[in-house]
Amino acid sequence: MLEKDFIPSSYTYDKEKGRIQYTAPSNIALVKYWGKKSNQIPANASVSLTLDECRTVTTVVYTKLAKDTTDFSFDLLFEGKPREDFKPKIETFFRRIENYLPFLRKYHFSIDTSNSFPHSSGIASSASGMAALALCLMDIEKQLAPEMEMDYFYKKASFLARLGSGSACRSIKGTIVQWGEHNEIKGSTNLYGIPYPYTVADVFKSYQDTILLVHKGQKSVSSTVGHDLMHGHPFAKNRFHQAHNNLIRLRDIFAEGNLDDFIEVVESEALTLHAMMMTSIPYFILMKPNTLSIIEKIWGFRKETGNHLCFTLDAGANVHLLYPDNEKNIVNQFIKDELIAYCENGQYICDRIGEGAKKL
Ligand code: DP6
């Protein structure tokens, strides 16, 4: 598919008003997207596990306007309250996607959105939020063009979500999602995420992700700024090359269920992401002392017990603990005994691999 394939020529139906509701999950990258070109094109391909519990629910009520607007017409409720400060992000999103959704200026949209995870938990809601909104908008387009095939629907939803936030394109469909062109991954593209196209061993199909909330406040540097700092970064070229190779390694790891190699790739990716932050100009650190304490504890636990608990990080201080379902009991005991002490107010979220977004 090319970008121009997402520009509709005309619609077969007209609608005065309607209401749509979608829920979309968050995702956690195993191979990280960090660095992008213009138009939300990633500098390297990435792959993520789709989460199940951490979700956004978005309702969109749309009403036809008497005439097209020059500005976009919408209001926004976040967790039941008007949030003027969130509106510029939606406006930027609308501007980026209006070519692909020409009906955007013909309606007023009431957007009502809420997250399953605690407010300001440090968990990025842009992936689940943009994915849920993109799906609601695609559903409106499908009502205007009911002949649309579902394969196109999901690809375009992911394409639109990417224009809202890169990682959001991995929150539409599939348990493991690959985004970004890679010469050895069939069907991969920079334009949207695809369900992982190769064999995945059973052990990964019920993988657990417990998120330790180490720091719940606002991050000191946003992901968007971080991506930008990869331009002219002294290690950028090697980093993009490494991500490319890690995706090749993961293909065998997924197929064979090789957990030791999985751990090596995933932890190395997490630490490299943060190494990029520490070596950009200006440099910055998003990990907290407790992030490091948790990592040391995990390494100690693994050495002592031979279990397969590992960690990954996103662009923040929180730690995602990844482990197979059949090690859940011992890992959960370890979390309670040793790791909760490092969480802000003892808070953590038990999540696991999920299927993707759903219409409600
Ligand atoms: C570290 O998708 O939040 O979580 O495209 O600027 O919205 P924008 O960035 P975003 O970046 C995510 C970065 C990451 C790694 C990842 O999810 O792959």
Boltz pocket constraint, residues with backbone or C-beta under 6 A from the ligand:
constraints:
  - pocket:
      binder: B
      contacts: [[A, 27], [A, 28], [A, 29], [A, 31], [A, 32], [A, 33], [A, 34], [A, 40], [A, 46], [A, 124], [A, 126], [A, 162], [A, 164], [A, 165], [A, 166], [A, 167], [A, 168], [A, 223], [A, 224], [A, 227], [A, 273], [A, 313], [A, 314], [A, 315]]
      max_distance: 6.0
